[in-house]
Amino acid sequence: MRVAVDFGTSSTCVAIAVPGREPQVVTFDGQPLLPSAVYAGPDGRVFVGPEADRQAAIDPSRYEPHPKRRIDETELLLGASVVMVRDVVRAVLRRAVDEARRVGGGGAVDQLVLTHPADWGGIRTRVLRQAGNGLAGRIVLVPEPVAAAVFHAARFPAEGGRGAALAVLDLGGGTVDVSVVRGGHPAYEVLATRGDHTFGGADVDQLLLDHVGSVVSATDPDGWRTLVEGRELADRRRRRVIHQDVQGAKESLSRHTYTDVPMPPPFPDVHVTRPDLERLITAPVDRAARLTAATIAEAGLDPAGLAGIFLVGGSSRIPLVSRLVHQRCGVVPTTLDQPETVVARGALLAVAPTATQDTPGSGVVLVPRDQQQTRRLAPAHRPVAPPRPSAVLPPPPAPPSSRRTQLLVVGGTAALLAAVASVVVVLLGDNRTEHNPKGSAATTQPSRVIAQYEYQFALPDGWVQTGGEAAKLRTEIKPAEAKTGDDVVFVEEIRLSFDSTQDRARAVDKLRGDFQAAGAAFSGFDAAATFAGRDVIHYRQSLPNKDATVDWYVLFEGRTQVSIGCQSANGGTRADAVATACETIVRTVTITE
């Protein structure tokens, strides 16, 4: 059994690969994340995760919610107990590995992959390795952005090609990390990396809590102060519940335009909207977007020349993140479902064994750029205890330039890439049945989700995002082999002043009025059309200046209208390809308000 642990500031994610079973993310009480928090009990026992959160209500002085932030310290004072940082980290890793073993059937862990920030040096990575000693037959360390890049390369093998660079924006619970990684066999190279350790998902929670407090505290200032500062057990328990509700509200606002935060008496419940949240976090999120652009520039690259900008980490779900990165970099970033699990899943792929377990060198190793020889780990079936110094070397001293360059050498032969490809199909395959209307062109399995504004859709195979227009909330995609041609699909959003779900007739009448006022270039308005298995409004637009035609398909949900315009040259050779791509997008588009 192989286990990958992404030890994060606020949460930890675990993925496992068991022979004969599909790789999977380990869940904790039904959730894909384990809180990284720890609590040192008076008897010396260290509680981890939800148990630590619960114990914190009894004695907060024994509680450390973010042990990763304390990695530079040798010891922690938790209550009256002095605990080694290494032991605190080990407690989190042990909890993660124990659950992985339970899910995996109780077998021994042959390989434990631990991820870490790209800018961690030898001292920090040594603490991490020491914390994991004895939990598995062997331990491999992988930088977080490299794990994300491996996952991206396996998921989207047609994008970028060998040697293409990928920007990874990791917006986690406690930090923002941006790295530019150049991929290729046998090495992954970190071209540049920057971080902002003053902002993360936990800070979003606090900003939202402060906003809630500003709304309700006027009714009872003393009561609110007691609630947020009180030292009584009852106050601490109520405070913990409020923090959980605020965090839930933040997550809800990533999917909906409003939510309500329940409050204890005597305070009224608080109605919070997505614009409220965006107003609170625009400055730090924009700082993250500017940090992304600066890191790409530091790597000496242009955003348009990248394989993509990949958003990972749970807080990257916030729609404002994608929007501001697009505005600052000019590229619509890539995001996937469960972005908080990408690094752990990518770490598994980075060290996936070859089809033959006896083949040596099937792991990964971080080495300095100036090392000329490829250092390899022991075979997957041969435990290593303790790890030899030659297995993982610390990075060299930073050069005068701020640019930090590292290589991740992937052992093994091309069989490893084949193994990675086969694993990713199992891990990431979409179990949904593809709808293919009778007589329509066959569609391919979409490999990427474009999430922008208040909609998202599957990017058809062979198509790439080529632009957009923020003023129209528009995304533009074209065939990869014809980026300069007139064959294109537009997806754009209009925000309505009323709820179209409650009053669809009003939405249809408004669209019909706009259609009639648009002139002779528009024809064939059908308010009851069906396309790609969905009820849509369809009409056609003629573009004489381009000798092209646009078929428009319109969907309504709530206060959002999404229009998909499928443009193809009249008599062109790609009309069928445009129709197939259009069908994929209409079938998969969802409105996320």
ZABALUM-877227 format. One record per residue (C-alpha): residue number from 1; residue in three letters; x, y, z. Coordinates in steps of 0.5 Angstrom, whole numbers, plus 500, padded with zeros to 3 digits. Example, Ala and Ser with C-alpha at 12.3 -4.5 7.8 and 13.67 -1.06 7.14 Angstrom:
2
NODE pos code x y z
NODE 1 ALA 525 491 516
NODE 2 SER 527 498 514
REM end
This chain:
593
NODE pos code x y z
NODE 1 MET 500 500 500
NODE 2 ARG 502 507 498
NODE 3 VAL 500 513 502
NODE 4 ALA 501 521 500
NODE 5 VAL 500 526 506
NODE 6 ASP 499 533 504
NODE 7 PHE 500 536 511
NODE 8 GLY 497 543 510
NODE 9 THR 497 549 515
NODE 10 SER 490 548 517
NODE 11 SER 488 542 514
NODE 12 THR 491 535 512
NODE 13 CYS 489 531 506
NODE 14 VAL 491 524 505
NODE 15 ALA 491 519 499
NODE 16 ILE 492 512 498
NODE 17 ALA 494 507 493
NODE 18 VAL 492 499 494
NODE 19 PRO 494 494 490
NODE 20 GLY 488 491 486
NODE 21 ARG 484 498 488
NODE 22 GLU 483 504 485
NODE 23 PRO 487 510 488
NODE 24 GLN 482 514 493
NODE 25 VAL 482 520 498
NODE 26 VAL 481 518 505
NODE 27 THR 476 521 508
NODE 28 PHE 475 523 516
NODE 29 ASP 468 523 518
NODE 30 GLY 466 523 511
NODE 31 GLN 470 529 509
NODE 32 PRO 476 529 505
NODE 33 LEU 480 533 510
NODE 34 LEU 483 532 517
NODE 35 PRO 484 539 521
NODE 36 SER 491 539 522
NODE 37 ALA 490 542 529
NODE 38 VAL 493 539 535
NODE 39 TYR 491 539 543
NODE 40 ALA 496 536 548
NODE 41 GLY 492 533 554
NODE 42 PRO 495 533 561
NODE 43 ASP 496 526 561
NODE 44 GLY 501 527 555
NODE 45 ARG 496 524 550
NODE 46 VAL 496 529 543
NODE 47 PHE 489 529 540
NODE 48 VAL 489 531 533
NODE 49 GLY 484 534 528
NODE 50 PRO 476 534 530
NODE 51 GLU 478 531 537
NODE 52 ALA 483 537 538
NODE 53 ASP 478 542 536
NODE 54 ARG 473 539 541
NODE 55 GLN 478 539 547
NODE 56 ALA 480 546 545
NODE 57 ALA 473 548 548
NODE 58 ILE 476 546 555
NODE 59 ASP 483 549 555
NODE 60 PRO 485 553 549
NODE 61 SER 492 554 552
NODE 62 ARG 493 547 550
NODE 63 TYR 491 548 543
NODE 64 GLU 495 549 537
NODE 65 PRO 491 550 530
NODE 66 HIS 496 551 525
NODE 67 PRO 502 546 527
NODE 68 LYS 505 547 520
NODE 69 ARG 507 555 522
NODE 70 ARG 511 553 528
NODE 71 ILE 516 548 524
NODE 72 ASP 522 553 525
NODE 73 GLU 521 552 533
NODE 74 THR 524 546 536
NODE 75 GLU 519 546 542
NODE 76 LEU 512 548 543
NODE 77 LEU 509 550 550
NODE 78 LEU 502 547 550
NODE 79 GLY 499 549 557
NODE 80 ALA 504 546 562
NODE 81 SER 507 541 557
NODE 82 VAL 513 542 553
NODE 83 VAL 512 538 546
NODE 84 MET 517 537 541
NODE 85 VAL 515 540 534
NODE 86 ARG 517 534 531
NODE 87 ASP 512 530 535
NODE 88 VAL 507 535 534
NODE 89 VAL 507 534 527
NODE 90 ARG 508 526 528
NODE 91 ALA 502 526 531
NODE 92 VAL 498 529 525
NODE 93 LEU 502 524 520
NODE 94 ARG 500 518 525
NODE 95 ARG 493 520 525
NODE 96 ALA 493 520 517
NODE 97 VAL 497 514 516
NODE 98 ASP 493 510 521
NODE 99 GLU 486 512 518
NODE 100 ALA 489 510 511
NODE 101 ARG 491 504 514
NODE 102 ARG 484 503 516
NODE 103 VAL 481 504 509
NODE 104 GLY 486 500 506
NODE 105 GLY 485 494 510
NODE 106 GLY 490 494 515
NODE 107 GLY 496 493 511
NODE 108 ALA 503 496 512
NODE 109 VAL 505 502 509
NODE 110 ASP 510 501 504
NODE 111 GLN 511 508 502
NODE 112 LEU 509 514 505
NODE 113 VAL 510 521 501
NODE 114 LEU 510 527 504
NODE 115 THR 509 534 501
NODE 116 HIS 512 541 503
NODE 117 PRO 512 548 500
NODE 118 ALA 517 549 495
NODE 119 ASP 521 554 499
NODE 120 TRP 523 549 505
NODE 121 GLY 530 548 506
NODE 122 GLY 534 542 509
NODE 123 ILE 532 544 516
NODE 124 ARG 525 544 515
NODE 125 THR 524 538 511
NODE 126 ARG 529 534 516
NODE 127 VAL 524 535 521
NODE 128 LEU 518 533 517
NODE 129 ARG 522 527 515
NODE 130 GLN 524 525 522
NODE 131 ALA 516 526 524
NODE 132 GLY 515 521 519
NODE 133 ASN 520 516 521
NODE 134 GLY 517 509 522
NODE 135 LEU 511 510 519
NODE 136 ALA 512 507 513
NODE 137 GLY 518 502 510
NODE 138 ARG 520 508 506
NODE 139 ILE 519 516 506
NODE 140 VAL 519 520 500
NODE 141 LEU 519 528 500
NODE 142 VAL 515 532 494
NODE 143 PRO 515 539 493
NODE 144 GLU 507 541 493
NODE 145 PRO 507 545 487
NODE 146 VAL 511 539 483
NODE 147 ALA 506 534 486
NODE 148 ALA 500 539 483
NODE 149 ALA 504 540 476
NODE 150 VAL 505 532 476
NODE 151 PHE 497 532 477
NODE 152 HIS 496 537 472
NODE 153 ALA 500 533 467
NODE 154 ALA 497 527 468
NODE 155 ARG 490 530 467
NODE 156 PHE 491 534 461
NODE 157 PRO 497 530 457
NODE 158 ALA 495 534 451
NODE 159 GLU 497 541 454
NODE 160 GLY 503 544 454
NODE 161 GLY 508 539 451
NODE 162 ARG 514 537 454
NODE 163 GLY 518 542 458
NODE 164 ALA 512 547 458
NODE 165 ALA 511 551 465
NODE 166 LEU 505 551 469
NODE 167 ALA 504 556 474
NODE 168 VAL 501 553 481
NODE 169 LEU 497 558 485
NODE 170 ASP 496 554 492
NODE 171 LEU 491 558 496
NODE 172 GLY 490 554 503
NODE 173 GLY 488 555 510
NODE 174 GLY 494 559 512
NODE 175 THR 498 561 506
NODE 176 VAL 498 563 499
NODE 177 ASP 504 560 495
NODE 178 VAL 505 561 488
NODE 179 SER 510 557 484
NODE 180 VAL 512 556 476
NODE 181 VAL 514 549 475
NODE 182 ARG 517 546 468
NODE 183 GLY 515 539 467
NODE 184 GLY 519 534 463
NODE 185 HIS 522 527 464
NODE 186 PRO 526 526 468
NODE 187 ALA 526 532 472
NODE 188 TYR 521 537 474
NODE 189 GLU 524 544 475
NODE 190 VAL 521 549 480
NODE 191 LEU 523 556 476
NODE 192 ALA 520 561 481
NODE 193 THR 516 561 488
NODE 194 ARG 513 566 492
NODE 195 GLY 509 566 498
NODE 196 ASP 504 570 502
NODE 197 HIS 504 567 509
NODE 198 THR 499 573 512
NODE 199 PHE 493 570 508
NODE 200 GLY 489 564 507
NODE 201 GLY 482 561 508
NODE 202 ALA 483 562 516
NODE 203 ASP 484 569 515
NODE 204 VAL 477 569 510
NODE 205 ASP 474 566 516
NODE 206 GLN 476 571 521
NODE 207 LEU 474 577 516
NODE 208 LEU 467 574 515
NODE 209 LEU 466 573 523
NODE 210 ASP 468 581 524
NODE 211 HIS 463 583 519
NODE 212 VAL 458 579 522
NODE 213 GLY 460 582 529
NODE 214 SER 459 589 526
NODE 215 VAL 452 587 524
NODE 216 VAL 450 584 530
NODE 217 SER 454 588 536
NODE 218 ALA 450 594 536
NODE 219 THR 444 590 539
NODE 220 ASP 448 588 545
NODE 221 PRO 456 590 545
NODE 222 ASP 457 587 551
NODE 223 GLY 454 581 550
NODE 224 TRP 458 580 543
NODE 225 ARG 464 582 547
NODE 226 THR 463 576 552
NODE 227 LEU 462 572 546
NODE 228 VAL 468 573 542
NODE 229 GLU 473 574 548
NODE 230 GLY 469 570 554
NODE 231 ARG 473 565 558
NODE 232 GLU 468 561 561
NODE 233 LEU 467 554 558
NODE 234 ALA 460 556 555
NODE 235 ASP 463 562 552
NODE 236 ARG 468 558 549
NODE 237 ARG 463 553 546
NODE 238 ARG 459 558 543
NODE 239 ARG 465 561 540
NODE 240 ARG 467 554 537
NODE 241 VAL 460 553 534
NODE 242 ILE 460 560 531
NODE 243 HIS 467 559 528
NODE 244 GLN 464 553 524
NODE 245 ASP 458 556 522
NODE 246 VAL 462 562 519
NODE 247 GLN 466 557 516
NODE 248 GLY 460 554 513
NODE 249 ALA 458 560 510
NODE 250 LYS 464 562 507
NODE 251 GLU 464 555 503
NODE 252 SER 457 556 501
NODE 253 LEU 458 563 498
NODE 254 SER 463 559 493
NODE 255 ARG 457 556 491
NODE 256 HIS 451 561 492
NODE 257 THR 450 568 492
NODE 258 TYR 448 569 499
NODE 259 THR 447 565 505
NODE 260 ASP 445 566 513
NODE 261 VAL 449 565 519
NODE 262 PRO 445 563 525
NODE 263 MET 447 566 531
NODE 264 PRO 446 565 539
NODE 265 PRO 441 569 543
NODE 266 PRO 440 575 543
NODE 267 PHE 443 576 537
NODE 268 PRO 439 575 530
NODE 269 ASP 441 571 524
NODE 270 VAL 446 575 519
NODE 271 HIS 444 575 512
NODE 272 VAL 451 575 508
NODE 273 THR 452 576 500
NODE 274 ARG 457 574 496
NODE 275 PRO 458 581 494
NODE 276 ASP 459 582 502
NODE 277 LEU 465 577 502
NODE 278 GLU 468 580 496
NODE 279 ARG 468 587 499
NODE 280 LEU 472 584 505
NODE 281 ILE 477 580 501
NODE 282 THR 478 583 495
NODE 283 ALA 485 587 497
NODE 284 PRO 488 580 499
NODE 285 VAL 486 576 494
NODE 286 ASP 488 581 489
NODE 287 ARG 495 581 492
NODE 288 ALA 495 574 491
NODE 289 ALA 493 575 484
NODE 290 ARG 499 580 483
NODE 291 LEU 503 575 486
NODE 292 THR 502 570 481
NODE 293 ALA 503 575 476
NODE 294 ALA 510 577 479
NODE 295 THR 512 570 480
NODE 296 ILE 511 568 473
NODE 297 ALA 515 574 471
NODE 298 GLU 520 572 475
NODE 299 ALA 521 566 472
NODE 300 GLY 522 570 465
NODE 301 LEU 515 567 462
NODE 302 ASP 509 570 459
NODE 303 PRO 502 568 462
NODE 304 ALA 500 566 455
NODE 305 GLY 506 562 454
NODE 306 LEU 504 557 460
NODE 307 ALA 501 551 460
NODE 308 GLY 496 554 464
NODE 309 ILE 495 557 471
NODE 310 PHE 493 552 476
NODE 311 LEU 489 553 482
NODE 312 VAL 489 549 488
NODE 313 GLY 487 549 495
NODE 314 GLY 480 549 498
NODE 315 SER 480 557 498
NODE 316 SER 481 557 491
NODE 317 ARG 474 555 490
NODE 318 ILE 472 562 492
NODE 319 PRO 470 565 485
NODE 320 LEU 473 572 486
NODE 321 VAL 480 568 486
NODE 322 SER 479 566 479
NODE 323 ARG 476 572 476
NODE 324 LEU 482 577 479
NODE 325 VAL 487 572 477
NODE 326 HIS 484 572 470
NODE 327 GLN 484 580 470
NODE 328 ARG 491 580 473
NODE 329 CYS 494 575 468
NODE 330 GLY 490 575 462
NODE 331 VAL 489 567 463
NODE 332 VAL 483 564 465
NODE 333 PRO 486 559 471
NODE 334 THR 484 552 471
NODE 335 THR 480 549 477
NODE 336 LEU 478 542 479
NODE 337 ASP 473 539 483
NODE 338 GLN 476 538 490
NODE 339 PRO 482 543 489
NODE 340 GLU 484 541 496
NODE 341 THR 486 534 494
NODE 342 VAL 490 536 488
NODE 343 VAL 497 536 492
NODE 344 ALA 496 529 495
NODE 345 ARG 493 526 489
NODE 346 GLY 499 529 485
NODE 347 ALA 504 526 490
NODE 348 LEU 501 519 489
NODE 349 LEU 502 520 481
NODE 350 ALA 509 523 482
NODE 351 VAL 512 517 485
NODE 352 ALA 507 512 482
NODE 353 PRO 511 505 481
NODE 354 THR 512 502 475
NODE 355 ALA 508 496 472
NODE 356 THR 514 491 475
NODE 357 GLN 515 492 482
NODE 358 ASP 522 490 481
NODE 359 THR 524 496 477
NODE 360 PRO 529 500 481
NODE 361 GLY 528 508 481
NODE 362 SER 520 508 481
NODE 363 GLY 520 514 486
NODE 364 VAL 522 521 486
NODE 365 VAL 527 525 489
NODE 366 LEU 529 533 490
NODE 367 VAL 536 534 489
NODE 368 PRO 540 541 487
NODE 369 ARG 540 543 480
NODE 370 ASP 548 542 480
NODE 371 GLN 548 535 482
NODE 372 GLN 549 531 475
NODE 373 GLN 548 524 477
NODE 374 THR 540 522 478
NODE 375 ARG 539 519 485
NODE 376 ARG 535 514 486
NODE 377 LEU 531 511 491
NODE 378 ALA 530 503 493
NODE 379 PRO 525 499 490
NODE 380 ALA 518 499 492
NODE 381 HIS 518 492 495
NODE 382 ARG 525 494 499
NODE 383 PRO 524 498 506
NODE 384 VAL 529 503 507
NODE 385 ALA 530 504 515
NODE 386 PRO 533 509 516
NODE 387 PRO 533 513 510
NODE 388 ARG 540 514 507
NODE 389 PRO 543 521 507
NODE 390 SER 543 521 499
NODE 391 ALA 536 519 498
NODE 392 VAL 534 527 499
NODE 393 LEU 539 532 499
NODE 394 PRO 538 539 502
NODE 395 PRO 537 545 496
NODE 396 PRO 544 549 495
NODE 397 PRO 545 556 498
NODE 398 ALA 540 561 495
NODE 399 PRO 544 565 489
NODE 400 PRO 544 572 489
NODE 401 SER 538 572 485
NODE 402 SER 531 571 488
NODE 403 ARG 530 566 483
NODE 404 ARG 530 559 486
NODE 405 THR 531 553 482
NODE 406 GLN 530 546 484
NODE 407 LEU 529 539 480
NODE 408 LEU 525 534 482
NODE 409 VAL 528 527 479
NODE 410 VAL 523 522 477
NODE 411 GLY 527 515 477
NODE 412 GLY 525 509 472
NODE 413 THR 524 509 465
NODE 414 ALA 518 511 460
NODE 415 ALA 514 505 464
NODE 416 LEU 513 510 470
NODE 417 LEU 509 515 465
NODE 418 ALA 505 509 463
NODE 419 ALA 504 507 470
NODE 420 VAL 502 514 471
NODE 421 ALA 497 515 466
NODE 422 SER 494 508 467
NODE 423 VAL 493 511 475
NODE 424 VAL 490 517 473
NODE 425 VAL 484 514 469
NODE 426 VAL 482 510 475
NODE 427 LEU 483 516 480
NODE 428 LEU 480 521 476
NODE 429 GLY 475 518 471
NODE 430 ASP 468 521 471
NODE 431 ASN 463 516 473
NODE 432 ARG 457 520 470
NODE 433 THR 454 517 464
NODE 434 GLU 455 521 458
NODE 435 HIS 449 523 454
NODE 436 ASN 449 523 447
NODE 437 PRO 443 524 443
NODE 438 LYS 441 520 438
NODE 439 GLY 444 522 431
NODE 440 SER 449 527 434
NODE 441 ALA 456 527 433
NODE 442 ALA 460 523 438
NODE 443 THR 463 526 444
NODE 444 THR 469 525 447
NODE 445 GLN 470 525 455
NODE 446 PRO 472 532 457
NODE 447 SER 478 533 461
NODE 448 ARG 478 540 464
NODE 449 VAL 473 544 468
NODE 450 ILE 473 552 466
NODE 451 ALA 470 555 472
NODE 452 GLN 469 563 471
NODE 453 TYR 464 568 474
NODE 454 GLU 458 564 476
NODE 455 TYR 458 558 471
NODE 456 GLN 463 552 469
NODE 457 PHE 463 547 464
NODE 458 ALA 468 542 461
NODE 459 LEU 473 544 456
NODE 460 PRO 472 539 450
NODE 461 ASP 478 535 448
NODE 462 GLY 482 539 443
NODE 463 TRP 480 545 445
NODE 464 VAL 483 551 449
NODE 465 GLN 481 557 452
NODE 466 THR 484 563 448
NODE 467 GLY 481 569 451
NODE 468 GLY 475 573 454
NODE 469 GLU 472 579 456
NODE 470 ALA 471 581 463
NODE 471 ALA 466 586 461
NODE 472 LYS 461 581 458
NODE 473 LEU 463 576 463
NODE 474 ARG 465 572 457
NODE 475 THR 470 566 456
NODE 476 GLU 472 564 449
NODE 477 ILE 475 557 447
NODE 478 LYS 478 555 440
NODE 479 PRO 480 549 437
NODE 480 ALA 488 548 439
NODE 481 GLU 490 547 432
NODE 482 ALA 486 553 429
NODE 483 LYS 487 559 435
NODE 484 THR 487 564 430
NODE 485 GLY 481 562 426
NODE 486 ASP 474 564 426
NODE 487 ASP 471 557 429
NODE 488 VAL 470 559 436
NODE 489 VAL 465 558 442
NODE 490 PHE 463 563 447
NODE 491 VAL 460 562 454
NODE 492 GLU 458 569 457
NODE 493 GLU 453 571 463
NODE 494 ILE 448 576 464
NODE 495 ARG 446 577 471
NODE 496 LEU 438 578 472
NODE 497 SER 434 583 477
NODE 498 PHE 429 577 478
NODE 499 ASP 429 570 479
NODE 500 SER 428 566 473
NODE 501 THR 427 560 476
NODE 502 GLN 421 563 479
NODE 503 ASP 419 567 473
NODE 504 ARG 421 563 467
NODE 505 ALA 416 567 463
NODE 506 ARG 419 573 464
NODE 507 ALA 426 571 463
NODE 508 VAL 424 568 456
NODE 509 ASP 420 575 454
NODE 510 LYS 425 579 456
NODE 511 LEU 430 575 451
NODE 512 ARG 425 575 446
NODE 513 GLY 424 582 446
NODE 514 ASP 432 583 446
NODE 515 PHE 432 578 440
NODE 516 GLN 427 582 436
NODE 517 ALA 430 589 437
NODE 518 ALA 437 586 435
NODE 519 GLY 435 586 427
NODE 520 ALA 435 582 421
NODE 521 ALA 442 578 423
NODE 522 PHE 438 574 428
NODE 523 SER 433 569 426
NODE 524 GLY 429 562 428
NODE 525 PHE 428 564 436
NODE 526 ASP 425 558 439
NODE 527 ALA 423 558 446
NODE 528 ALA 422 551 447
NODE 529 ALA 428 548 444
NODE 530 THR 432 542 446
NODE 531 PHE 440 541 445
NODE 532 ALA 445 536 448
NODE 533 GLY 439 533 453
NODE 534 ARG 437 540 456
NODE 535 ASP 432 545 455
NODE 536 VAL 434 551 452
NODE 537 ILE 432 557 448
NODE 538 HIS 436 557 441
NODE 539 TYR 436 562 436
NODE 540 ARG 441 564 430
NODE 541 GLN 446 570 428
NODE 542 SER 449 571 422
NODE 543 LEU 456 574 421
NODE 544 PRO 456 577 414
NODE 545 ASN 463 580 415
NODE 546 LYS 466 574 417
NODE 547 ASP 462 569 413
NODE 548 ALA 460 565 419
NODE 549 THR 454 563 423
NODE 550 VAL 453 563 431
NODE 551 ASP 448 558 434
NODE 552 TRP 446 561 441
NODE 553 TYR 444 556 446
NODE 554 VAL 441 560 453
NODE 555 LEU 440 557 460
NODE 556 PHE 437 560 466
NODE 557 GLU 438 559 473
NODE 558 GLY 436 564 479
NODE 559 ARG 438 571 477
NODE 560 THR 443 568 472
NODE 561 GLN 443 567 464
NODE 562 VAL 448 564 461
NODE 563 SER 449 564 453
NODE 564 ILE 453 559 449
NODE 565 GLY 455 562 442
NODE 566 CYS 457 557 437
NODE 567 GLN 461 560 431
NODE 568 SER 463 556 425
NODE 569 ALA 465 559 418
NODE 570 ASN 460 557 413
NODE 571 GLY 462 551 409
NODE 572 GLY 468 551 413
NODE 573 THR 471 544 415
NODE 574 ARG 470 545 422
NODE 575 ALA 463 545 423
NODE 576 ASP 462 538 426
NODE 577 ALA 468 539 431
NODE 578 VAL 464 546 433
NODE 579 ALA 458 542 434
NODE 580 THR 461 537 438
NODE 581 ALA 464 542 442
NODE 582 CYS 458 546 443
NODE 583 GLU 454 540 445
NODE 584 THR 459 538 450
NODE 585 ILE 459 545 453
NODE 586 VAL 451 545 453
NODE 587 ARG 451 539 456
NODE 588 THR 456 540 462
NODE 589 VAL 455 547 464
NODE 590 THR 453 549 471
NODE 591 ILE 451 555 474
NODE 592 THR 454 556 481
NODE 593 GLU 450 562 483
REM end
